[in-house]
């Protein structure tokens, strides 16, 4: 995939299919540590232990419409190909955690991508599920929590054009602020 944000979208859609009602996305970037780490956690159904052993195999999928599942295997290959690591843990009935870590300056590391558009796409596709998004860059932090937005607006769904546009701008401005050299 050309951008890491596409991996994030794919993995969070797995969370929605697993009936997660809360998905947490944490992105940690550090110039000093030369690291970019993406962590996606959910409170979905979880993955059985026997399936977890082969979950990153491209020929393992729970979908019935095709015989391959490339999402996790591509994310794993991207991380490991950039001097990083991939890890997935899961507990049945509790949820799943996917971690991908990359050497930040690796020549083959794909760019993170447009996170504002990625977050809006996630919110639009989540239905009633919520998103907690934390992005840390060189010890600066941005947080967005759809539960807080829903509570503030007194709504149960954020799928209105004005709200989605506001979320896009909120994320864009928040990330620009933490990316500035201080």
Z-matrix of the N, CA and C atoms (Angstrom, degrees):
N
C 1 1.443
C 2 1.518 1 109.16
N 3 1.301 2 115.59 1 144.88
C 4 1.461 3 120.33 2 -173.85
C 5 1.517 4 113.88 3 -73.85
N 6 1.334 5 117.11 4 -24.06
C 7 1.460 6 120.96 5 -179.71
C 8 1.528 7 109.13 6 -136.21
N 9 1.329 8 115.66 7 146.38
C 10 1.460 9 119.93 8 179.14
C 11 1.523 10 111.28 9 -65.86
N 12 1.325 11 117.18 10 -27.14
C 13 1.462 12 120.09 11 179.07
C 14 1.528 13 111.53 12 -61.02
N 15 1.314 14 118.02 13 -27.85
C 16 1.466 15 120.68 14 177.40
C 17 1.528 16 110.80 15 -69.40
N 18 1.333 17 116.45 16 -35.30
C 19 1.469 18 120.24 17 173.78
C 20 1.530 19 109.49 18 -63.36
N 21 1.336 20 115.62 19 -43.01
C 22 1.463 21 120.52 20 -179.77
C 23 1.525 22 109.82 21 -59.19
N 24 1.328 23 116.72 22 -47.06
C 25 1.472 24 120.38 23 178.55
C 26 1.525 25 111.35 24 -57.92
N 27 1.312 26 116.09 25 -45.97
C 28 1.463 27 120.54 26 -178.18
C 29 1.529 28 111.26 27 -61.91
N 30 1.314 29 116.34 28 -46.07
C 31 1.465 30 119.96 29 -176.87
C 32 1.527 31 111.00 30 -68.79
N 33 1.330 32 117.60 31 -38.37
C 34 1.465 33 118.95 32 178.86
C 35 1.531 34 110.93 33 -68.33
N 36 1.316 35 117.78 34 -28.94
C 37 1.462 36 119.47 35 175.17
C 38 1.529 37 110.17 36 -68.30
N 39 1.336 38 117.65 37 -33.27
C 40 1.470 39 120.47 38 172.19
C 41 1.528 40 109.65 39 -59.44
N 42 1.335 41 116.31 40 -41.19
C 43 1.465 42 121.05 41 179.28
C 44 1.525 43 111.12 42 -61.54
N 45 1.330 44 116.73 43 -42.54
C 46 1.462 45 120.67 44 179.18
C 47 1.529 46 110.18 45 -64.23
N 48 1.338 47 116.97 46 -42.40
C 49 1.469 48 120.04 47 177.32
C 50 1.530 49 111.31 48 -63.56
N 51 1.327 50 117.17 49 -25.44
C 52 1.466 51 121.69 50 177.88
C 53 1.526 52 111.33 51 -87.93
N 54 1.331 53 115.97 52 13.22
C 55 1.461 54 123.28 53 175.27
C 56 1.522 55 113.88 54 65.65
N 57 1.325 56 117.05 55 29.92
C 58 1.466 57 120.67 56 175.66
C 59 1.525 58 109.43 57 -67.83
N 60 1.312 59 115.93 58 141.86
C 61 1.464 60 121.34 59 174.76
C 62 1.526 61 111.58 60 -107.84
N 63 1.334 62 116.72 61 -11.46
C 64 1.461 63 121.66 62 175.40
C 65 1.518 64 108.44 63 -140.46
N 66 1.310 65 115.10 64 125.23
C 67 1.461 66 121.62 65 176.61
C 68 1.515 67 107.48 66 -120.31
N 69 1.301 68 115.26 67 131.62
C 70 1.460 69 121.82 68 179.13
C 71 1.522 70 108.83 69 -112.48
N 72 1.316 71 115.88 70 126.27
C 73 1.462 72 122.70 71 177.76
C 74 1.517 73 108.12 72 -118.26
N 75 1.324 74 116.05 73 121.16
C 76 1.454 75 121.29 74 177.33
C 77 1.512 76 108.72 75 -122.83
N 78 1.329 77 115.61 76 127.37
C 79 1.461 78 122.24 77 176.09
C 80 1.523 79 106.77 78 -118.07
N 81 1.329 80 115.96 79 122.78
C 82 1.463 81 121.80 80 177.91
C 83 1.515 82 108.86 81 -116.62
N 84 1.333 83 115.73 82 121.10
C 85 1.461 84 121.54 83 177.23
C 86 1.523 85 108.32 84 -119.42
N 87 1.317 86 116.07 85 133.52
C 88 1.455 87 120.27 86 178.28
C 89 1.522 88 110.22 87 -141.12
N 90 1.321 89 115.54 88 116.55
C 91 1.466 90 119.81 89 175.05
C 92 1.518 91 110.03 90 -67.87
N 93 1.331 92 116.54 91 -42.45
C 94 1.462 93 121.33 92 -177.51
C 95 1.528 94 111.56 93 -61.37
N 96 1.332 95 116.95 94 -39.99
C 97 1.460 96 121.21 95 -179.59
C 98 1.520 97 112.04 96 -92.62
N 99 1.351 98 116.74 97 -2.55
C 100 1.469 99 122.75 98 -179.85
C 101 1.526 100 110.87 99 51.38
N 102 1.347 101 114.42 100 51.51
C 103 1.455 102 119.54 101 -173.46
C 104 1.521 103 111.19 102 -140.14
N 105 1.315 104 115.40 103 145.26
C 106 1.463 105 123.97 104 170.24
C 107 1.515 106 106.07 105 -132.26
N 108 1.322 107 116.50 106 121.19
C 109 1.459 108 121.31 107 -179.10
C 110 1.520 109 109.50 108 -124.80
N 111 1.310 110 115.63 109 135.32
C 112 1.463 111 123.08 110 177.83
C 113 1.523 112 107.64 111 -119.33
N 114 1.331 113 115.77 112 126.05
C 115 1.463 114 121.12 113 179.57
C 116 1.528 115 107.98 114 -125.34
N 117 1.320 116 116.58 115 126.22
C 118 1.456 117 122.82 116 177.71
C 119 1.522 118 107.42 117 -121.78
N 120 1.332 119 116.32 118 119.49
C 121 1.463 120 121.88 119 179.55
C 122 1.520 121 109.20 120 -121.97
N 123 1.319 122 116.04 121 145.91
C 124 1.461 123 118.99 122 176.47
C 125 1.521 124 110.28 123 -140.30
N 126 1.322 125 114.37 124 166.94
C 127 1.465 126 120.65 125 176.68
C 128 1.526 127 110.15 126 -110.46
N 129 1.323 128 115.33 127 36.67
C 130 1.464 129 121.14 128 179.94
C 131 1.522 130 112.77 129 -77.64
N 132 1.321 131 115.56 130 -163.93
C 133 1.468 132 122.56 131 -174.65
C 134 1.519 133 113.53 132 -66.50
N 135 1.322 134 117.61 133 -22.54
C 136 1.452 135 119.82 134 -175.86
C 137 1.515 136 111.56 135 85.22
N 138 1.305 137 115.45 136 173.66
C 139 1.464 138 122.30 137 -176.16
C 140 1.529 139 108.12 138 -121.87
N 141 1.331 140 117.64 139 130.94
C 142 1.467 141 119.66 140 177.61
C 143 1.538 142 110.84 141 -58.40
N 144 1.325 143 116.53 142 145.68
C 145 1.467 144 122.30 143 -176.74
C 146 1.521 145 112.46 144 -55.40
N 147 1.338 146 117.58 145 -40.67
C 148 1.467 147 119.60 146 -178.07
C 149 1.530 148 111.31 147 -67.36
N 150 1.312 149 117.59 148 -32.73
C 151 1.460 150 120.64 149 178.60
C 152 1.533 151 111.18 150 -78.47
N 153 1.312 152 116.24 151 -30.36
C 154 1.468 153 121.16 152 -179.54
C 155 1.527 154 111.52 153 -61.40
N 156 1.341 155 116.66 154 -29.60
C 157 1.459 156 121.26 155 -179.22
C 158 1.525 157 112.40 156 -63.33
N 159 1.333 158 117.21 157 -30.37
C 160 1.467 159 121.11 158 -175.94
C 161 1.530 160 112.73 159 -119.46
N 162 1.316 161 117.36 160 14.42
C 163 1.460 162 121.72 161 -171.90
C 164 1.535 163 113.07 162 -61.46
N 165 1.327 164 118.23 163 -29.11
C 166 1.466 165 120.78 164 -178.73
C 167 1.535 166 112.20 165 -91.10
N 168 1.321 167 116.84 166 4.85
C 169 1.458 168 121.45 167 175.67
C 170 1.527 169 108.20 168 -76.62
N 171 1.344 170 118.19 169 127.59
C 172 1.465 171 119.66 170 -177.09
C 173 1.526 172 113.98 171 -64.29
N 174 1.316 173 117.99 172 -15.61
C 175 1.454 174 120.30 173 -179.05
C 176 1.523 175 112.05 174 -100.27
N 177 1.332 176 115.35 175 17.72
C 178 1.455 177 121.42 176 175.67
C 179 1.517 178 107.70 177 -117.29
N 180 1.315 179 117.14 178 123.97
C 181 1.461 180 121.72 179 176.89
C 182 1.514 181 109.03 180 -153.54
N 183 1.316 182 115.03 181 152.01
C 184 1.466 183 119.20 182 175.63
C 185 1.520 184 110.87 183 -93.82
N 186 1.319 185 117.04 184 -5.29
C 187 1.462 186 120.49 185 179.98
C 188 1.530 187 110.44 186 -73.27
N 189 1.315 188 114.88 187 146.55
C 190 1.463 189 119.64 188 178.40
C 191 1.524 190 111.26 189 -99.18
N 192 1.342 191 116.83 190 -8.46
C 193 1.466 192 120.15 191 -176.71
C 194 1.519 193 112.62 192 -86.18
N 195 1.334 194 117.34 193 -14.15
C 196 1.462 195 120.74 194 176.81
C 197 1.520 196 109.22 195 -154.04
N 198 1.347 197 115.19 196 163.41
C 199 1.457 198 119.83 197 -174.23
C 200 1.521 199 113.99 198 -99.46
N 201 1.338 200 117.50 199 0.73
C 202 1.458 201 120.34 200 178.95
C 203 1.522 202 109.64 201 -123.97
N 204 1.318 203 115.09 202 150.52
C 205 1.463 204 122.60 203 175.76
C 206 1.509 205 108.05 204 -130.77
N 207 1.311 206 116.57 205 101.12
C 208 1.465 207 120.20 206 -171.27
C 209 1.522 208 114.51 207 -92.49
N 210 1.323 209 118.35 208 -16.64
C 211 1.459 210 120.85 209 -172.28
C 212 1.508 211 114.95 210 -52.75
N 213 1.315 212 117.25 211 -62.33
C 214 1.461 213 120.82 212 -178.03
C 215 1.523 214 112.11 213 -67.40
N 216 1.333 215 117.75 214 -37.34
C 217 1.469 216 119.53 215 -179.44
C 218 1.531 217 110.93 216 -66.19
N 219 1.319 218 117.69 217 -37.51
C 220 1.475 219 120.16 218 177.80
C 221 1.522 220 111.41 219 -69.23
N 222 1.329 221 117.13 220 -39.17
C 223 1.464 222 120.82 221 178.04
C 224 1.530 223 109.96 222 -64.46
N 225 1.323 224 116.00 223 -43.20
C 226 1.467 225 120.84 224 177.72
C 227 1.530 226 110.65 225 -61.08
N 228 1.324 227 116.98 226 -46.37
C 229 1.470 228 120.88 227 -179.97
C 230 1.527 229 111.12 228 -63.28
N 231 1.333 230 117.08 229 -39.19
C 232 1.466 231 120.64 230 179.02
C 233 1.522 232 110.92 231 -63.08
N 234 1.323 233 117.02 232 -44.57
C 235 1.466 234 120.65 233 -179.30
C 236 1.527 235 111.08 234 -66.92
N 237 1.320 236 116.70 235 -50.52
C 238 1.461 237 120.25 236 -177.20
C 239 1.526 238 111.49 237 -67.17
N 240 1.325 239 117.83 238 -29.37
C 241 1.461 240 121.58 239 177.54
C 242 1.514 241 113.73 240 -73.70
N 243 1.326 242 116.22 241 -8.32
C 244 1.475 243 121.24 242 179.42
C 245 1.518 244 110.55 243 -118.43
N 246 1.328 245 115.83 244 37.71
C 247 1.468 246 122.40 245 178.31
C 248 1.529 247 112.69 246 57.16
N 249 1.324 248 116.61 247 32.26
C 250 1.453 249 121.44 248 179.69
C 251 1.513 250 110.99 249 -117.39
N 252 1.316 251 115.57 250 -156.03
C 253 1.454 252 120.10 251 179.46
C 254 1.523 253 110.06 252 -146.86
N 255 1.316 254 114.39 253 163.21
C 256 1.459 255 123.53 254 177.80
C 257 1.515 256 107.10 255 -129.24
N 258 1.328 257 115.55 256 139.12
C 259 1.462 258 119.59 257 177.35
C 260 1.525 259 108.62 258 -146.54
N 261 1.304 260 115.99 259 139.93
C 262 1.453 261 120.97 260 173.86
C 263 1.517 262 108.37 261 -134.00
N 264 1.331 263 115.53 262 131.17
C 265 1.455 264 121.84 263 176.35
C 266 1.521 265 107.52 264 -128.80
N 267 1.313 266 116.02 265 150.43
C 268 1.452 267 119.38 266 -178.66
C 269 1.518 268 110.07 267 -157.14
N 270 1.328 269 113.88 268 146.66
C 271 1.458 270 120.90 269 175.01
C 272 1.525 271 106.79 270 -128.74
N 273 1.320 272 116.10 271 125.46
C 274 1.468 273 120.29 272 179.25
C 275 1.519 274 110.43 273 -55.29
N 276 1.318 275 115.74 274 132.21
C 277 1.452 276 121.56 275 178.60
C 278 1.510 277 114.96 276 78.56
N 279 1.333 278 117.21 277 -3.46
C 280 1.470 279 120.96 278 -178.13
C 281 1.528 280 110.99 279 -116.18
N 282 1.329 281 117.07 280 -47.89
C 283 1.455 282 119.68 281 178.72
C 284 1.512 283 112.97 282 145.07
N 285 1.335 284 113.89 283 -173.42
C 286 1.458 285 121.91 284 -173.66
C 287 1.523 286 109.87 285 -134.20
N 288 1.331 287 114.65 286 147.27
C 289 1.465 288 121.33 287 177.06
C 290 1.523 289 108.18 288 -129.80
N 291 1.329 290 116.00 289 125.98
C 292 1.461 291 122.73 290 178.23
C 293 1.523 292 107.52 291 -117.60
N 294 1.337 293 115.67 292 129.26
C 295 1.463 294 120.97 293 179.38
C 296 1.519 295 109.36 294 -126.71
N 297 1.311 296 115.57 295 132.08
C 298 1.458 297 122.04 296 173.02
C 299 1.514 298 108.23 297 -128.77
N 300 1.313 299 116.42 298 127.63
C 301 1.455 300 120.88 299 -179.60
C 302 1.525 301 108.75 300 -121.94
N 303 1.324 302 116.52 301 140.65
C 304 1.459 303 123.20 302 -173.88
C 305 1.524 304 110.13 303 -132.77
N 306 1.341 305 116.46 304 144.60
C 307 1.461 306 118.15 305 167.47
C 308 1.528 307 105.69 306 -70.26
N 309 1.311 308 115.81 307 119.43
C 310 1.469 309 121.71 308 -170.14
C 311 1.521 310 113.26 309 -57.85
N 312 1.337 311 117.17 310 -39.45
C 313 1.465 312 119.51 311 -175.27
C 314 1.535 313 113.02 312 -97.13
N 315 1.331 314 116.54 313 13.32
C 316 1.465 315 119.24 314 -179.82
C 317 1.523 316 109.36 315 -62.61
N 318 1.316 317 116.40 316 134.82
C 319 1.461 318 121.23 317 -175.72
C 320 1.528 319 112.51 318 -61.30
N 321 1.319 320 117.63 319 -27.26
C 322 1.459 321 120.99 320 -178.34
C 323 1.524 322 114.02 321 -94.70
N 324 1.335 323 117.18 322 -0.48
C 325 1.466 324 118.40 323 -179.66
C 326 1.520 325 109.92 324 -70.59
N 327 1.312 326 115.76 325 125.55
C 328 1.462 327 120.80 326 176.43
C 329 1.528 328 108.85 327 -67.40
N 330 1.318 329 117.43 328 151.29
C 331 1.467 330 119.21 329 176.28
C 332 1.527 331 109.76 330 -66.14
N 333 1.313 332 116.31 331 156.76
C 334 1.460 333 120.49 332 179.57
C 335 1.523 334 110.40 333 -62.93
N 336 1.311 335 117.85 334 -39.14
C 337 1.462 336 121.08 335 179.67
C 338 1.513 337 111.75 336 99.50
N 339 1.307 338 115.57 337 -175.43
C 340 1.457 339 122.79 338 -176.89
C 341 1.527 340 108.73 339 -82.76
N 342 1.328 341 115.59 340 96.36
C 343 1.463 342 119.52 341 -175.81
C 344 1.523 343 112.14 342 -71.53
N 345 1.319 344 118.68 343 -29.54
C 346 1.475 345 119.88 344 178.36
C 347 1.526 346 109.86 345 -62.44
N 348 1.321 347 117.23 346 -47.81
C 349 1.466 348 120.46 347 178.11
C 350 1.521 349 111.54 348 -67.39
N 351 1.316 350 117.04 349 -35.68
C 352 1.464 351 121.42 350 178.38
C 353 1.523 352 110.43 351 -62.93
N 354 1.314 353 116.93 352 -45.89
C 355 1.470 354 121.22 353 -179.90
C 356 1.527 355 110.19 354 -63.09
N 357 1.325 356 117.77 355 -43.64
C 358 1.468 357 120.73 356 178.56
C 359 1.520 358 110.45 357 -61.95
N 360 1.316 359 117.97 358 -42.72
C 361 1.465 360 121.35 359 178.08
C 362 1.527 361 110.52 360 -61.40
N 363 1.323 362 116.55 361 -41.51
C 364 1.453 363 120.39 362 178.49
C 365 1.533 364 110.26 363 -62.58
N 366 1.321 365 116.84 364 -48.91
C 367 1.463 366 121.10 365 -178.75
C 368 1.529 367 110.42 366 -58.81
N 369 1.331 368 116.74 367 -42.66
C 370 1.474 369 120.83 368 -179.82
C 371 1.526 370 111.66 369 -63.48
N 372 1.328 371 117.20 370 -34.29
C 373 1.465 372 120.22 371 -174.43
C 374 1.525 373 113.57 372 -92.39
N 375 1.317 374 118.42 373 -8.18
C 376 1.466 375 121.44 374 -173.99
C 377 1.519 376 114.38 375 -81.21
N 378 1.318 377 119.11 376 -14.28
C 379 1.461 378 119.91 377 -176.26
C 380 1.515 379 110.17 378 63.11
N 381 1.324 380 117.07 379 -122.70
C 382 1.469 381 121.79 380 -178.84
C 383 1.536 382 113.05 381 -83.69
N 384 1.323 383 117.45 382 -11.65
C 385 1.472 384 120.90 383 -177.53
C 386 1.524 385 109.92 384 -68.68
N 387 1.316 386 115.44 385 153.59
C 388 1.463 387 121.55 386 -178.53
C 389 1.515 388 111.44 387 -109.96
N 390 1.330 389 113.93 388 159.11
C 391 1.464 390 122.78 389 -179.94
C 392 1.512 391 109.74 390 -126.27
N 393 1.327 392 115.29 391 128.36
C 394 1.457 393 121.91 392 168.93
C 395 1.518 394 105.91 393 -110.31
N 396 1.327 395 116.58 394 118.62
C 397 1.471 396 121.82 395 -176.51
C 398 1.517 397 108.99 396 -120.32
N 399 1.328 398 115.02 397 123.39
C 400 1.469 399 121.63 398 175.96
C 401 1.519 400 107.95 399 -125.45
N 402 1.320 401 115.54 400 129.43
C 403 1.457 402 121.01 401 179.41
C 404 1.529 403 107.43 402 -126.92
N 405 1.309 404 115.77 403 118.71
C 406 1.467 405 122.46 404 179.32
C 407 1.518 406 108.40 405 -110.84
N 408 1.319 407 116.33 406 129.64
C 409 1.457 408 120.85 407 177.99
C 410 1.525 409 108.74 408 -136.45
N 411 1.319 410 114.68 409 112.00
C 412 1.465 411 120.75 410 178.70
C 413 1.528 412 111.57 411 49.18
N 414 1.303 413 115.44 412 49.76
C 415 1.455 414 125.75 413 175.69
C 416 1.534 415 114.18 414 69.47
N 417 1.320 416 117.10 415 15.38
C 418 1.470 417 122.40 416 170.08
C 419 1.523 418 106.40 417 -105.00
N 420 1.338 419 117.77 418 144.82
C 421 1.461 420 120.23 419 -172.56
C 422 1.528 421 111.72 420 -129.11
N 423 1.342 422 114.85 421 138.33
C 424 1.458 423 122.76 422 171.02
C 425 1.528 424 107.67 423 -124.52
N 426 1.330 425 116.51 424 135.46
C 427 1.463 426 121.23 425 179.21
C 428 1.522 427 109.33 426 -132.17
N 429 1.326 428 115.17 427 138.25
C 430 1.456 429 122.12 428 172.05
C 431 1.524 430 107.56 429 -136.13
N 432 1.324 431 116.33 430 132.14
C 433 1.457 432 121.87 431 -178.38
C 434 1.523 433 107.78 432 -131.85
N 435 1.341 434 116.93 433 115.62
C 436 1.463 435 119.52 434 -177.57
C 437 1.528 436 111.92 435 -64.52
N 438 1.316 437 117.89 436 -24.45
C 439 1.470 438 119.88 437 177.06
C 440 1.520 439 110.63 438 -63.05
N 441 1.338 440 116.31 439 -41.87
C 442 1.468 441 120.48 440 178.45
C 443 1.528 442 111.11 441 -66.75
N 444 1.324 443 116.40 442 -40.70
C 445 1.463 444 120.02 443 -179.89
C 446 1.520 445 109.95 444 -63.65
N 447 1.335 446 117.26 445 -46.20
C 448 1.468 447 121.36 446 178.87
C 449 1.525 448 110.88 447 -59.95
N 450 1.326 449 116.44 448 -44.02
C 451 1.459 450 120.60 449 -179.32
C 452 1.525 451 111.07 450 -64.17
N 453 1.322 452 116.95 451 -44.62
C 454 1.462 453 121.29 452 -179.94
C 455 1.531 454 111.52 453 -62.06
N 456 1.335 455 115.98 454 -41.56
C 457 1.459 456 120.51 455 -178.04
C 458 1.531 457 113.01 456 -85.05
N 459 1.326 458 117.17 457 -13.07
C 460 1.459 459 120.80 458 -178.40
C 461 1.519 460 112.77 459 68.34
N 462 1.348 461 115.92 460 38.03
C 463 1.465 462 121.04 461 -178.85
C 464 1.527 463 109.44 462 -125.87
N 465 1.328 464 115.81 463 162.76
C 466 1.468 465 120.35 464 175.58
C 467 1.516 466 111.56 465 -105.63
N 468 1.337 467 116.78 466 -14.27
C 469 1.464 468 121.66 467 179.78
C 470 1.522 469 109.57 468 -130.50
N 471 1.306 470 115.65 469 142.08
C 472 1.469 471 121.46 470 178.49
C 473 1.521 472 111.76 471 -103.35
N 474 1.316 473 117.48 472 10.09
C 475 1.466 474 122.07 473 -175.22
C 476 1.526 475 113.21 474 -84.11
N 477 1.308 476 115.87 475 53.09
C 478 1.461 477 122.30 476 171.46
C 479 1.519 478 107.18 477 -120.33
N 480 1.322 479 116.41 478 140.98
C 481 1.458 480 121.54 479 -173.61
C 482 1.524 481 113.07 480 -53.75
N 483 1.317 482 117.79 481 -45.79
C 484 1.469 483 120.37 482 -179.08
C 485 1.527 484 111.45 483 -62.48
N 486 1.331 485 116.71 484 -40.33
C 487 1.465 486 120.70 485 -179.63
C 488 1.527 487 109.96 486 -68.96
N 489 1.322 488 117.44 487 -44.19
C 490 1.467 489 121.06 488 179.66
C 491 1.528 490 111.33 489 -63.15
N 492 1.316 491 117.19 490 -40.34
C 493 1.468 492 120.39 491 176.66
C 494 1.523 493 110.86 492 -64.41
N 495 1.332 494 116.93 493 -38.82
C 496 1.458 495 119.92 494 177.99
C 497 1.535 496 110.09 495 -64.78
N 498 1.335 497 116.58 496 -43.56
C 499 1.469 498 120.36 497 178.96
C 500 1.529 499 109.85 498 -59.80
N 501 1.334 500 117.53 499 -44.81
C 502 1.463 501 121.37 500 179.44
C 503 1.535 502 110.68 501 -56.71
N 504 1.320 503 116.41 502 -47.99
C 505 1.472 504 120.49 503 -179.33
C 506 1.522 505 111.57 504 -67.42
N 507 1.335 506 117.19 505 -39.87
C 508 1.455 507 121.99 506 178.76
C 509 1.524 508 110.72 507 -59.75
N 510 1.323 509 116.84 508 -46.95
C 511 1.461 510 121.27 509 179.40
C 512 1.528 511 110.24 510 -66.82
N 513 1.325 512 116.97 511 -46.48
C 514 1.461 513 120.90 512 -179.26
C 515 1.526 514 111.24 513 -57.69
N 516 1.319 515 116.57 514 -49.18
C 517 1.471 516 120.43 515 -179.28
C 518 1.528 517 111.45 516 -67.25
N 519 1.328 518 116.96 517 -40.53
C 520 1.455 519 120.04 518 178.60
C 521 1.511 520 113.05 519 -61.76
N 522 1.344 521 116.34 520 -41.63
C 523 1.457 522 119.98 521 179.52
C 524 1.523 523 111.12 522 -71.27
N 525 1.322 524 117.37 523 -38.38
C 526 1.471 525 119.89 524 176.77
C 527 1.527 526 110.18 525 -59.22
N 528 1.325 527 116.35 526 -40.27
C 529 1.454 528 120.71 527 -178.81
C 530 1.528 529 112.23 528 -65.12
N 531 1.331 530 117.80 529 -43.25
C 532 1.467 531 118.45 530 -178.60
C 533 1.526 532 112.43 531 -78.23
N 534 1.309 533 117.89 532 -17.95
C 535 1.473 534 121.09 533 -179.85
C 536 1.524 535 111.37 534 -83.23
N 537 1.333 536 117.04 535 -16.78
C 538 1.460 537 119.93 536 179.97
C 539 1.523 538 109.85 537 -64.52
N 540 1.320 539 114.48 538 141.42
C 541 1.463 540 119.00 539 175.46
C 542 1.525 541 108.98 540 -70.56
N 543 1.291 542 117.38 541 126.27
C 544 1.479 543 121.80 542 -179.16
C 545 1.493 544 110.33 543 -107.70
